[in-house]
Amino acid sequence: MSHIIDKPTDKSELIGLIDEAWIIKGSGTLQSNGNVIFEVDMGRTIGTNGEDTIIIITKGFSNEIVTAYPKTI
């Protein structure tokens, strides 16, 4: 499955969107592999398929992001 964030038009906008999600992320859920998943409702459409949530996965409870992508929850 491929997700493309639709709203940002360049890399800096994409990073800004992830930064915005990071600020409001709340507490995450520890996964069995030691990574932590955060599901962040952005309150608006951010993806090409109507996604309104950003998933951020980090290494443990650090600020090292493994991946981030849009999803509809």
C-alpha positions as CSV (number, residue, x, y, z in Angstrom):
1,M,0.0,0.0,0.0
2,S,1.4,3.4,-0.9
3,H,0.5,6.6,0.8
4,I,1.4,10.1,-0.5
5,I,0.9,13.2,1.6
6,D,-1.1,15.5,-0.7
7,K,-1.1,18.9,1.0
8,P,2.6,19.7,1.3
9,T,4.2,20.7,-2.0
10,D,7.8,20.4,-1.0
11,K,10.1,18.7,1.5
12,S,10.0,21.6,4.0
13,E,6.2,21.5,4.1
14,L,6.2,17.8,4.6
15,I,8.7,18.2,7.5
16,G,6.5,21.0,8.9
17,L,3.5,18.7,8.8
18,I,5.4,16.0,10.7
19,D,6.6,18.6,13.2
20,E,3.1,19.8,13.7
21,A,2.0,16.2,14.4
22,W,4.9,15.7,16.8
23,I,3.9,18.6,18.9
24,I,0.3,17.3,19.4
25,K,1.1,13.5,19.3
26,G,0.2,12.6,22.9
27,S,1.4,9.3,24.4
28,G,2.3,6.4,22.1
29,T,1.9,2.7,22.2
30,L,5.0,0.5,22.7
31,Q,5.2,-2.3,20.1
32,S,6.7,-5.7,20.6
33,N,9.8,-4.8,18.6
34,G,10.6,-1.8,20.9
35,N,9.3,0.9,18.5
36,V,6.6,3.3,19.6
37,I,3.6,4.1,17.4
38,F,1.8,7.5,17.7
39,E,-1.6,8.0,15.9
40,V,-2.1,11.7,15.5
41,D,-5.5,13.1,14.3
42,M,-4.6,16.2,12.3
43,G,-8.2,17.4,12.2
44,R,-8.1,17.9,8.4
45,T,-7.4,16.0,5.2
46,I,-3.6,15.5,4.7
47,G,-3.5,12.7,2.1
48,T,-4.6,11.9,-1.4
49,N,-7.1,9.3,-0.2
50,G,-8.7,11.5,2.4
51,E,-6.3,10.5,5.2
52,D,-6.7,12.7,8.3
53,T,-4.2,11.1,10.7
54,I,-0.5,10.8,10.7
55,I,1.2,7.6,12.0
56,I,4.6,8.3,13.5
57,I,6.8,5.4,14.6
58,T,9.9,6.0,16.7
59,K,12.7,3.9,18.1
60,G,11.5,3.4,21.6
61,F,10.3,6.5,23.4
62,S,13.0,8.6,21.6
63,N,12.7,11.4,19.1
64,E,14.3,9.2,16.4
65,I,11.6,8.7,13.8
66,V,11.6,5.4,11.9
67,T,8.7,6.3,9.6
68,A,5.7,8.6,9.3
69,Y,2.7,8.3,7.0
70,P,-0.9,9.3,6.6
71,K,-3.8,7.1,7.5
72,T,-7.6,7.3,7.9
73,I,-8.6,6.1,11.4
